[in-house]
Each structure stands twice: as structure tokens, then as C-alpha cells.
Amino acid sequence: MKKSLLSLAFGGLGIGITEFVMMGLLEDIARDLRIDIPTAGHLIAAYALGVVIGAPLLVVMAGKYPPKRILIGLMVLFTVFNAFSAFAPSYYTLLISRLLAGLPHGAFFGVGSVVASRLAQPGKEAQAVSIMFAGLTIANLIGVPLGTYIGHHFIWRYSFAIVVLVGLITLLSLKLWMPNLPVKQTGSVKSQLRFFRRSEAWLIIGMIAIGTGGLFSWYSYISPLMTKVSGFSEASMTYILMLAGLGMFIGNFFGGRLADLVSPAKASVVLLFAMAVALVSQRYLAVYPVPSLVMTFILGGIAFALSAPIQMLMINTAKGSEMLAASVSQASFNIGNALGAFLGGLPIAMGYGYASPEWVGAVMATCGALFALCFIYHRSQRNSEEPIVVGQAIEEVGC
């Protein structure tokens, strides 16, 4: 089981590098392709759009196949499209390849999280999912800084070559280590989509899209915050990002354990409220270098502690359409990425300073926690009504 989960972590590593390394390579790509920085920023948006489109679409198309076959197919697409990025001759070909590279992202995490929960020992499902997301945190800790360094000092295309290499390693490990699990999702596409008629589904989606947007209100502007407010040099940003990545790595496993100990919903409430408090704290501590570094570590930890609880909450709620629902949670996470970056930039544009996005992030995280509380209340009300419904059914048949 450990090897099979490790193959999923390899996939998370490759996906994490290609998603986040672009932020550190914008200047190099813009200079090489002779475009300005805002135009190069569209490459990030194109990838996020690919995730939102591909997450539900590819899972629906591949739902009737065994999980191992789906994962291998998704990683083939991921590897090929990132190879296109490495050789893209112009801005528009790179834009298209980034859109295509984002398509398998959410579907891989969606299918992978369901597979991880099926491979786990009873009561340790969230911890198994956190092992898959560990690859994503290692990407932020090591892969992204390494890819950024290579892009700065050599050629940015080599960074995507590294992603292709990780993709090939993932394919090999999936082939050798992933067991042949049977197809469990036997319902039609129409029956799977019925899950989204339920208010619980949209409460979770709202919690993810708005709540996790609080993270990106902070993380999208971490560079000017640390250099212009905390007083660090631009050269030190690589190490600051590695510190945030270390927090993500540790927090990811903490979140998986917390979700197994209490429940995914309760863990999400606690972590989202903790994120709001941490963001407000960073707003006031950012002027002090050492406390600002401590909060960077803590915020990174809280942010990725949410990964496993959110995935397990969606999986546990969407019986019969687990893979589709888990992939949609990844699409929602990328919507939060876009919302957080956009809303967090508004107070900066209005002249409130580089620490002002933390207020936006705190509000978004609090709203996410309220969505999670509404989910818990809705679920408790539904469970309390079920005995009444059963009793009415017994009376109707004359028992």
C-alpha cells in the first residue's frame, strides 16, 4: 500500500511543480518570448482554467474504466502537454499547452484521492489522502525553488523538462505499484450529476472556492509583502518560499490526522477559522522580520492542512459519484486561487499597502468556515429527519 500511495505522491510532485513554478519564471519567459509581464501572467490563468474545465470533464469521460487505467491515462496527458510547454516556440503555443496541461490536474487528484481512501486502513483514510498531497507540498518545498533557480540561471524550458521527467517516473510507478482496483462507480453520468442538486454539494464548493481563496490573497502577494513590508531582500525570497513550503509539508500531514480524529467537516471549520486569525496576525506582525517569518510558516501549514479534510468531506458526502465530486473540489480550489488573487489585489490598487490583502483573506477564510458550519448544521438536520421519514414509509405500507 505504501508504494501505491507513493506513486500518487509522485504525481502530486509533478503537478505541484508545473502549477507553481510558472510564478517564478514569468520574467524569464516574458523576456524570452518578448512579451510583457501582465501578458505572461495569462499563462498562469490558462493553467487554472484548464483545471476547472478538465476536472469534471475527464472524470465523467473516464468514469467507467478501472482507477489504475484512468490514473495512467491522465498522467500520459499531463506528461505530453508539459513536453509541449518545454518546446513551445511562441507565446500562443505556450498558452495553449498550459491550458491543456491543466486539464488532467484536478481529475488526477480527484481519482487519486478516492483511490488513496480505498487503499487506506479503516479510520485512516484522510491520512492516506494526505500522502498523495505530500507530493504537492514537496513541490513547493524543493521542486519549485529548484525549477525557478534553473529557469533563472539556464533556460526556463529546462524547468518543464524536469516536470516531464517526474511525469515519466510517475507513470512507471503507477504501472508497477498501483493495484488493479475494480470499478466501483457504476452509476450513469446523469445519476452522478444528481449529487450537485443537493445543497450540501454547493456548501462544500462554496467553502472551498471562498475559504481557500483566503490563502491566495496572502500567497499571491507574499513577495512584495516580505520585501517591502518585512524588509527582506529579493534574493532571500527563495528561502522564504521554502519556509512556507516546509509549513505546507508538515501541515498537510497534521490536517490528515486531524480529519481522522474528529471529522473532515469539523477539521475544516477549525482550520479555516485558524487561517483567518493567522492572516490578521500577519497583517500586524509583517513589519517585524522574525515574527513575519514565523507567520509565513504557520500560514503555509494551515493552508495545506485543509487539503485532506476537504477531499474526504467531498468523498464522504458524494456516495456513488466520489471521483467526480473529488475532482470538482480541485476545480473549486483553483477558482479560490483566482478569486483570492483578484480580491487581494484590490486594496493594494486602492493604496492600502501590501499587508492589506490579509484583511481580504481573513474575511474569505471566515466565510469559508461559515459555509462549513452550515454544512454541519444541514447534515445534522437531515440525519435527525431520517427516522421520521422511515417511520412514515412503514405506516404507508401498512406495517
C-alpha positions in Angstrom: 0.0 0.0 0.0 2.9 2.4 0.8 4.3 2.0 -2.7 0.9 2.6 -4.3 0.4 5.8 -2.3 4.0 6.9 -3.2 3.1 6.7 -6.9 0.3 9.1 -6.2 2.7 11.4 -4.3 5.0 11.4 -7.4 2.0 12.6 -9.5 1.4 15.4 -6.9 5.0 16.4 -7.1 4.9 16.9 -10.9 1.6 18.7 -10.8 2.8 21.0 -8.0 6.0 21.9 -9.8 4.2 22.8 -13.1 1.4 24.7 -11.4 3.6 26.9 -9.1 6.9 27.2 -10.9 5.4 29.5 -13.5 5.0 32.2 -10.9 8.8 32.3 -10.5 9.6 32.1 -14.2 7.3 34.9 -15.5 10.2 37.4 -16.1 12.4 34.8 -17.8 9.5 33.7 -20.1 8.4 37.2 -20.9 12.0 38.2 -21.8 12.5 35.1 -24.0 9.1 35.4 -25.8 9.3 39.2 -26.0 6.0 39.9 -24.1 5.3 42.0 -21.0 4.8 40.6 -17.5 0.9 41.0 -17.4 0.7 39.1 -20.7 2.9 36.4 -19.3 0.6 36.2 -16.3 -2.1 34.9 -18.6 -0.1 31.6 -18.7 -1.0 31.1 -15.0 -4.7 31.8 -15.7 -4.7 29.5 -18.6 -3.5 26.6 -16.4 -6.1 27.3 -13.8 -8.8 27.4 -16.5 -7.6 24.0 -17.7 -8.0 22.6 -14.2 -11.6 23.9 -13.9 -12.6 22.6 -17.3 -10.7 19.2 -17.2 -11.5 18.2 -13.6 -15.2 17.2 -14.1 -15.0 16.6 -17.9 -12.2 14.0 -17.9 -13.6 12.1 -14.8 -17.0 11.9 -16.5 -15.4 10.6 -19.7 -13.2 8.0 -18.0 -15.5 7.0 -15.1 -16.3 3.5 -16.5 -12.6 2.5 -16.6 -10.6 1.0 -13.7 -8.9 3.6 -11.5 -5.4 2.4 -12.4 -6.1 2.8 -16.1 -7.6 6.3 -15.5 -4.6 7.5 -13.5 -2.1 6.3 -16.1 -4.1 7.9 -18.9 -4.3 11.2 -17.0 -0.5 11.1 -16.3 0.2 10.4 -20.0 -1.8 13.6 -20.9 0.0 15.5 -18.2 3.5 14.5 -19.4 2.8 15.0 -23.1 1.3 18.5 -22.6 4.1 19.6 -20.4 6.5 18.4 -23.1 4.6 20.7 -25.4 5.3 23.6 -23.0 9.0 22.8 -22.9 9.2 23.1 -26.7 6.6 25.8 -27.3 8.0 28.2 -29.9 5.8 31.2 -29.2 3.5 32.8 -26.6 0.3 31.5 -28.1 1.5 27.9 -28.4 2.7 28.1 -24.8 -0.6 29.5 -23.7 -2.5 26.6 -25.4 -0.1 24.0 -24.0 -0.6 25.4 -20.5 -4.3 25.2 -20.9 -4.0 21.6 -22.0 -1.5 20.8 -19.2 -4.1 21.9 -16.6 -6.8 19.5 -17.9 -5.6 16.4 -16.1 -4.7 18.2 -12.8 -8.0 18.1 -11.0 -9.0 14.8 -12.4 -5.8 13.1 -11.2 -6.2 14.5 -7.6 -9.9 13.6 -7.7 -9.4 10.0 -8.8 -6.2 9.7 -6.7 -7.9 10.8 -3.5 -10.6 8.2 -3.9 -8.1 5.5 -4.7 -6.0 6.5 -1.6 -9.0 6.3 0.6 -9.8 2.9 -0.7 -6.3 1.7 -0.1 -6.2 3.1 3.4 -6.8 1.2 6.7 -10.2 1.9 8.2 -10.1 5.2 10.1 -7.0 6.4 8.3 -8.5 7.5 5.0 -7.6 11.2 5.4 -4.1 10.4 6.3 -3.7 8.3 3.1 -5.0 11.2 1.1 -2.5 13.5 2.8 0.3 11.2 1.5 -0.8 11.9 -2.1 -0.9 15.7 -1.3 2.6 15.4 0.2 3.9 15.4 -3.3 2.3 18.8 -3.8 4.0 20.2 -0.6 7.4 18.7 -1.6 7.0 20.6 -4.9 6.6 23.9 -3.0 9.5 23.0 -0.6 12.1 21.7 -3.2 10.7 21.4 -6.7 9.5 24.9 -7.3 12.7 26.6 -5.9 14.8 24.2 -7.9 12.8 24.9 -11.1 13.0 28.6 -10.5 16.7 28.5 -10.0 17.2 26.5 -13.2 15.0 28.9 -15.1 16.9 31.9 -13.9 20.4 30.6 -14.4 19.9 28.4 -17.5 16.8 28.1 -19.7 13.2 28.2 -18.4 12.4 25.3 -20.7 14.6 23.0 -18.6 12.1 23.5 -15.7 9.4 21.9 -17.8 11.8 19.2 -18.8 12.0 18.3 -15.0 8.2 18.1 -14.9 8.3 15.7 -17.8 10.9 13.6 -16.0 8.7 13.4 -12.9 5.7 12.5 -15.1 7.6 9.6 -16.6 8.7 8.4 -13.1 5.0 8.6 -12.0 3.9 6.6 -15.0 6.4 3.9 -14.2 5.5 3.8 -10.5 1.8 3.6 -11.3 2.4 0.7 -13.7 4.5 -1.2 -11.2 3.0 -0.3 -7.8 -0.7 0.6 -8.2 -3.0 -2.4 -7.7 -5.8 -3.2 -10.1 -8.7 -1.9 -8.2 -12.2 -2.8 -9.5 -14.5 -0.2 -11.0 -16.7 1.0 -8.1 -18.5 3.9 -9.7 -21.2 2.1 -11.7 -23.9 4.7 -12.0 -24.6 6.7 -15.1 -23.3 10.2 -15.7 -26.8 11.5 -15.1 -27.1 9.7 -11.7 -23.6 11.0 -10.7 -24.6 14.6 -11.5 -27.6 14.3 -9.2 -25.2 14.9 -6.3 -25.0 18.6 -7.5 -28.7 19.0 -7.0 -28.1 18.8 -3.2 -27.4 21.9 -1.2 -24.6 20.0 0.7 -22.6 19.9 -2.5 -22.8 23.6 -3.1 -22.0 24.3 0.6 -18.7 22.4 0.2 -17.9 24.0 -3.2 -18.6 27.5 -1.6 -16.4 26.6 1.4 -13.5 25.6 -0.9 -13.8 28.4 -3.5 -14.2 31.2 -1.0 -12.4 29.8 2.1 -9.2 28.7 0.4 -9.2 31.9 -1.5 -8.0 33.4 1.7 -4.7 31.6 1.3 -4.2 33.1 -2.2 -5.0 36.6 -1.0 -1.8 36.2 1.1 0.3 33.9 -1.1 -0.2 35.8 -4.4 1.4 38.9 -2.9 3.9 37.3 -0.5 6.9 38.7 -2.4 6.1 42.4 -2.1 4.9 41.8 1.5 8.2 40.2 2.6 10.4 42.6 0.7 8.6 46.0 1.0 7.0 45.5 4.4 9.1 43.0 6.3 12.3 44.3 4.9 13.8 41.2 3.3 15.9 41.3 0.2 14.6 39.9 -3.1 17.4 37.3 -3.1 16.0 35.8 0.2 12.6 35.1 -1.3 13.7 31.6 -2.4 14.4 30.7 1.2 11.2 32.3 2.4 9.1 30.3 -0.1 11.0 27.2 1.1 10.0 28.0 4.6 6.3 28.3 3.5 6.8 25.0 1.7 8.1 23.4 4.9 5.0 24.6 6.7 2.8 23.1 3.9 4.6 19.8 4.1 4.1 19.5 7.9 0.6 21.0 7.9 -0.6 18.5 5.2 0.0 15.5 7.5 -1.4 17.3 10.5 -4.6 18.0 8.6 -5.0 14.4 7.6 -4.6 13.2 11.1 -7.0 15.9 12.5 -9.7 14.9 10.0 -9.4 11.2 11.0 -9.5 12.1 14.7 -12.6 14.4 14.7 -14.3 14.6 11.3 -13.4 16.3 7.9 -16.2 18.9 8.4 -15.1 19.8 11.9 -11.4 19.9 10.9 -12.3 22.3 8.0 -14.1 24.6 10.4 -11.2 24.7 12.9 -8.6 25.2 10.2 -10.5 27.9 8.3 -11.0 29.9 11.5 -7.3 29.4 12.3 -6.4 30.7 8.9 -8.5 33.9 9.5 -6.8 34.5 12.8 -3.3 33.8 11.3 -3.9 36.2 8.4 -5.0 39.0 10.8 -1.9 38.3 12.9 0.3 38.5 9.8 -1.2 41.9 9.0 0.1 43.4 12.2 3.3 41.3 12.5 4.6 41.8 8.9 6.6 44.9 9.9 8.7 42.7 12.2 11.0 40.3 10.2 11.2 37.3 12.6 7.5 37.2 13.6 6.7 37.6 9.9 8.8 34.5 9.1 7.1 32.5 11.8 3.6 33.5 10.5 4.8 32.5 6.9 5.5 29.0 8.2 2.2 28.9 10.2 0.1 30.1 7.3 1.7 27.6 4.9 0.9 24.9 7.4 -2.7 25.8 7.9 -3.3 26.3 4.2 -2.3 22.7 3.2 -3.7 21.2 6.4 -7.0 21.8 4.7 -6.2 19.6 1.7 -7.1 16.1 3.1 -10.1 17.2 5.2 -11.7 19.0 2.2 -11.2 16.0 -0.1 -12.5 13.5 2.4 -15.5 15.7 3.1 -16.4 15.7 -0.5 -15.8 12.0 -1.0 -17.8 11.0 2.1 -20.7 13.3 1.0 -20.9 12.1 -2.6 -21.6 8.4 -2.3 -21.9 7.0 -5.8 -20.1 9.9 -7.5 -16.9 10.2 -5.4 -14.4 10.6 -8.2 -16.5 13.3 -9.9 -17.1 15.2 -6.7 -13.4 15.0 -5.6 -12.3 16.3 -8.9 -14.8 19.2 -8.7 -13.2 20.1 -5.3 -9.9 20.6 -7.1 -11.6 22.8 -9.7 -13.1 24.8 -6.8 -9.7 25.2 -5.2 -8.4 26.8 -8.5 -11.5 29.1 -8.5 -10.4 30.1 -5.0 -6.9 30.7 -6.4 -8.3 33.2 -9.0 -10.7 34.9 -6.5 -8.1 35.3 -3.8 -5.5 36.8 -6.1 -8.1 39.2 -7.7 -9.8 40.3 -4.5 -6.5 40.5 -2.6 -5.1 42.9 -5.2 -7.9 45.4 -4.9 -6.8 47.0 -1.6 -3.3 47.2 -3.0 -4.5 49.0 -6.1 -6.5 51.4 -3.8 -3.3 52.3 -2.0 -3.8 50.4 1.3 -0.4 48.7 1.2 1.0 45.3 0.6 -0.3 44.0 4.0 -3.9 44.8 3.2 -4.7 41.6 1.3 -4.5 39.8 4.7 -7.8 41.5 5.6 -9.4 40.2 2.5 -8.0 36.7 3.1 -9.3 36.7 6.7 -12.8 37.6 5.5 -12.7 34.9 2.9 -11.4 32.3 5.3 -14.2 33.2 7.8 -16.8 32.9 5.1 -15.5 29.5 4.2 -15.7 28.5 7.9 -19.3 29.7 8.0 -20.1 27.6 4.9 -18.6 24.6 6.7 -20.7 25.3 9.8 -23.8 25.5 7.6 -22.9 22.1 6.1 -22.6 20.6 9.6 -26.0 22.1 10.6 -27.6 20.9 7.4 -26.2 17.4 7.8 -27.4 17.2 11.4 -30.9 18.4 10.5 -31.0 15.8 7.7 -29.9 13.0 9.9 -32.5 13.9 12.6 -35.3 13.8 10.0 -34.3 10.4 8.6 -36.1 8.3 11.3 -39.3 10.3 10.8 -39.1 9.5 7.0 -38.6 5.8 7.7 -41.5 5.8 10.1 -43.8 7.4 7.6 -42.8 4.8 5.0 -43.6 2.0 7.4 -47.0 3.4 8.1 -47.7 3.8 4.3 -47.1 0.2 3.5 -49.3 -0.8 6.4 -46.7 -2.5 8.7 
